[in-house]
Each structure stands twice: as C-alpha cells, then as structure tokens.
Amino acid sequence: MADLDKTIVKCSNVSVFYGENKAINDISIEIERQSITSFIGPSGCGKSTFLRTINRMNDTIEGCHIEGQVMVDGQDIYAPSIDVVPLRAKVGMVFQKPNPFPKTIYENVAYGPRIHGLAKNKSHLDEIVEKALIGAGLWTEVRDRLQDTGTGLSGGQQQRLCIARAIAVEPQIILMDEPCSSLDPIATSKIEALMSELSNDYTIIIVTHSMQQAARVSQKTAYFHLGNLIEYGDTKEIFVRPQDPQTEAYISGKIG
Amino acid sequence: MPTTNTDQLVNASLKLRRKKERRFKMLGILAIALALCFLVTLMVSILSKGIPGFFQYYITLSVDLDRERLDPIGDLSDQSLFDGQANKIVQEAIFLKTGATSRNEKKAVRKLLSNGSDTRLISFVKSNPKLLDSTQKLKFALDDDADSYFRGFVKKQTPEKQRRLSDLQIEYLDTMNKSGLISYQISDYLFFGSASRNAEMAGIKGAAIGSLLTLTVCFLISFPIGVATAVYLEEFAPKNKFTELIEININNLAAVPSVVFGILGLAMFINLFGLPRSIPLVGGMVLALMTLPTIIISSRAAIKAVPPSIRIGALGVGASKVQATMHHVVPLAIPGMLTGTIIGMAQALGETAPLLMIGMVAFIVDVPGSVMDPGTVLPVQIFMWADFAERMFIQKTSSAIIILLLFLILMNGGAIWLRKKLERRW
C-alpha cells in the first residue's frame, strides 16, 4: 500500500473528446503526493484539457466527454456515484487569468469554507481566512484592508488571492493552469516561491508555457504533444537527457 | 522605401478623404439638429398647453355654514350631508355676491359655478365640523366655460348665439373679477379629482392610482418569472432544438404589437378565467405578458455579460452550479436585470392599446381601492380626455401628458441611478 499512498492521481488510458474531436489520446500517468508536477508542451497540445479532467472542470464544457479512468486518492472520480462538489473541494484550481470575485478580499477567501460549512463560527472563519492568506503569502500585504475589494489588488496579488481562495478549503491537490502567464517577472517569482512552499502540504500540478518555470519549480515534468503524452519523468532527466526526439526538439526550441 | 510618387498619391487621396469625413460629420450634426428641433417643438407645444392646465380659476364666496341646513340629521354622516342643502347654500352665496334676483339672472349665475361645488362644500364641512354655524370665505371652481372666458378662449366679440356664455353671464364674470373675487391658482381638481365629464372637476387621481396598481401587478408577475426564465435558459437549460425554439419565440414575442396581448388577455383572463373587466389585476397581467420578453431578453444579456471566469472561479472552489449562479452570477447581473425591468415597466406605464381591449377605458369616477376594483390608467385617461370637445380638456390632456412624462423620466432616472449604484467592475 505504500505505493498507492505515494501516488495521489492515477490516470489510466484517458481520452477526452470535444464532440467528435479527440483532444487527449489515451494517456496514462501517475502523479506523486506533495510534489510539483508540470505539464509542458506547445499550444493546443491538450495539457490544459488534461489538467481539467482531474477536477472534472471539463464537465462545464458543452459536448465534452471522457473515456478511461481517473483515480484521485484511490477513488474513481468519474464513477456515477461521485459528486463534483466534494471532488472540487479536494482538488482546488487556480486559473490562467486571476479571477477574484468582485467582493471583498475577506469574502473571496471565506467563500469556499462558507459553502462547504468548514467554519464553526465567525472567529473560526476569521482564523481560516487568516491562515489561507498567510499560506498564500498575502497576509502582510492585505491584513489592514480585508474589506477592500479583491479586484482592486495588483495582478500578482490577485493571483495569490486566488491561491488563498483555493487553499482555504484545504484541498489535497492544487491544479494551476498557467498561473503566471499574465504576470510580470517579479510577481511570477513570488508565485513560484509560494508554490515550492505549498508543495510541503499540497500536491501541485501546473500547466506552463515557460520551460524555465517548469525546470525551476517542478520535480516531475510531462511533455504533451498533439494530445499525446510523449514523455514523463523527473524534471532533471527530461531537461538534461530527454529520451524522445520530440521532447528534445521542443526543449531545445526547435518546435513549439 | 516610399518614393515621392507614393507621397504625392497619398496626399492627393488625403484631400478626398477629409472631404468625405467632413460630409459625414455634417450629416450627423444635421440629423441631431433635426431630432432636437422635433423634440423642442413637442416640448414647447405640450408645456405651453399643459402648464396652464395645472391652474384654474376659482371664485371666493362667503358661505354661511348653517348647521341645521347642512346637516339636518345632525350626525355629519354622508346621508345627512347629502340630504342637506349644500347646493342651495353655495348658490345663495353667489346670488348675494352678484345681486342676481330674477329667475333668469339666477339661472345664468348658477351656470357659472362648477357642478361640484356642493360636494366641495360637504367635504369642507366634513373635515372642519367645528366651523359649522359660522360664515367662512371658501373658494369654489368656476364652470369650465367661465374658466375658458378668463383664459380668452371665449371672446366677447363673438355673437352671443355662437358662444357658450350669454352676455349677462359675461357681465357677471367681469364684475366679479373687478371686485377681486376671482383667483387663478394651482388646480386641486387636477391632482385630487377623478374622471369627470365636467372639465373643471376632472383629475388624474383615479388614473394615477390605477396605473400604480396595474404596474405593481405587472412587476410582481413579470420580474420573478422573467428573471427565473432568463437564469434557467442562460445557465441551466441544455442547448438543443427545443430551447432554441423557445429562444426564437421569446425574441419574436418582444416584437408583437401590444394590442395583440390585449386580445390575448381578453380571451384568456376575462373570457376563459372569468375575471371582471376593467380591473387593474387583468391590466397588470396583460402588461406582464407584454413586458416579459423585454425583461427576459435584457436579463439574459446581463447574465451573458458576467465573465465566465467568475463562474469557473466559483465552480473551482467546489460551488455547485446553483450556488455559482445564485452567489455570483445573479448578483452581478442584477443591475442589468433591473435596468431592463424598469425600462419594460416604463413601456408598460405608457401602454394604451392592450388596456383598451380589456375594458380599462370605462368611465370610472371612483378611485380604485384594490386591484379588483374597476379603474383606468394614465395613458388611457389621456386618450379619453383627448376625445372630449371642451377647451379645458385640451389643457388637462396636456397636463396629464406632462405628469406621465415626469413619471417616465423618474423611472428612467431611477434605472440609471440603480445601475450606477449597483454596478461593479471586475
């Protein structure tokens, strides 16, 4: 059972279709607990689509269906008995563009715990919010203005607010879909540092366009191309000694 | 590398382009100027007729409030006051002022006074019973013909046979005016009177309350149904042939002439359900049918304008579809929905045709007390007044139009204020 414990996400022969169009082709992958795994690949290779199968975010897209099996924490998340609400509480998500709710900073973070009934009372909720904001490295910047609107923060702060919102419900996995693509380098480095810190408690899966970012933050890297998983392994290995010629071509900048 | 030749060609074409731009600009300004012209003409015409309609001529009479004669039973009940001699008392007061003694003179003078003078005296006594058995100076409205004389619509030069006032009556009016008995002041009848065949007594109170009741019914029906429909269609409904059909139908319904909704209301609510005619409840329901497509379309637009990232953000932390919609999408869409609703309501406020179909055009003197009492509405009242020949009704029509326009401006202003207040940026 030690092996099962180490693996938190196990995908077997997963294919995703948008209508007739096959976007993901028969992918099997295992992702380790409390590590950072990055998905890289050229645009349209299906890495974001694949990321969204892990918390069933693809359900919201009309005409999208999936074949194969996705196990999260030993549970088949596409089994008919599964409710997406607790699943998404367990598998949080941070999106490409910071999308705080147009409410106060406090309300943004408190929303998740509130709908899931995690707080016993007001002061407990305050604690959860504080803890999440500290966890997202935002507490010192916003502690005096929790009642200001979240959309008034800078882009990097907004993205950290979204991370705080995600970790406030204490998920096991955080999916990040190009979380730094709309941020400047300073904000990006803050988020990267935060990710390393968060990986002590959470499993992080990140989709990124920046190979440097993947090399900097992740322990494991998966390279996707045209809906196929080309190569998956330790980040160091992939970047130093890619096994597949396609991976090598991408990493060395010949395609992409 | 551009040659001098290209430069020359570009410069030559510039002239033509600038000319075109100038022409386009001129046309735009011309169109706006023309529209403004029409607007100014309309406003001047309505205001010049309507503002005098807010005033009317009153005559001040010393009335002897004899308790015995006014209140024969002595309990100030409607019956007792009705049995009393209010009418006679007012007439005696004006006979005294004019010195009319013969039968002919009395008849001429009596006609100068509004028919509603006895009712006016009775309501004064009712609200001031302590003043009984004293002599009070009270103001009574002049008959609309006498009123028109002071406004200059009835001219002395016109031969007696061709005008509605006799020489004798004009003489009396002139004498009373000289002795300062006649005053020109804000018309209380216009605001507190109801439908009346007598122009000087006609007012908008009944119609205004009818409009209020009708609109309340309309709002209570159309807002919840409209918003719920929009939310369901936009957020939950599967996209298939059937929902597409519904969508097309809603869009088409918005373009259906309002009188058709009136016929539908007549057939459904009155003939099928057996509801009474002329009541604000049916009027409100008919207007709700008419307003629904407007509300649904604008609510859907408001929901569509909420960025998908907000929905995804909510779903991402584990909100259910209903929670994401109710906690985030609907609150953000509310300003847009309210704006659409208020505009729909303003449209309903000005609607006449469908209400004619369900009989809200009836001549009803009583102010409706509930949605089940027969009544009429402002635009229908305007429509009815515009039909009457008396000169004073023309002014009252314009006055009522001004009041209706004021309500519309208020509602649209409210819509803008609400939108500004509730609107949030993301």
Chai-1 contact restraints between the chains, C-beta under 6 A:
chainA,res_idxA,chainB,res_idxB,connection_type,confidence,min_distance_angstrom,max_distance_angstrom,comment,restraint_id
A,V85,B,G318,contact,1.0,0.0,6.0,A-B,restraint_1
A,V85,B,S320,contact,1.0,0.0,6.0,A-B,restraint_2
A,R88,B,G318,contact,1.0,0.0,6.0,A-B,restraint_3
A,A89,B,G318,contact,1.0,0.0,6.0,A-B,restraint_4
A,M93,B,G316,contact,1.0,0.0,6.0,A-B,restraint_5
A,N99,B,S309,contact,1.0,0.0,6.0,A-B,restraint_6
A,N99,B,G313,contact,1.0,0.0,6.0,A-B,restraint_7
A,P102,B,R424,contact,1.0,0.0,6.0,A-B,restraint_8
A,P102,B,W426,contact,1.0,0.0,6.0,A-B,restraint_9
A,G112,B,V317,contact,1.0,0.0,6.0,A-B,restraint_10
A,I115,B,A319,contact,1.0,0.0,6.0,A-B,restraint_11
A,I115,B,Q323,contact,1.0,0.0,6.0,A-B,restraint_12
A,T151,B,W426,contact,1.0,0.0,6.0,A-B,restraint_13
A,R165,B,V317,contact,1.0,0.0,6.0,A-B,restraint_14
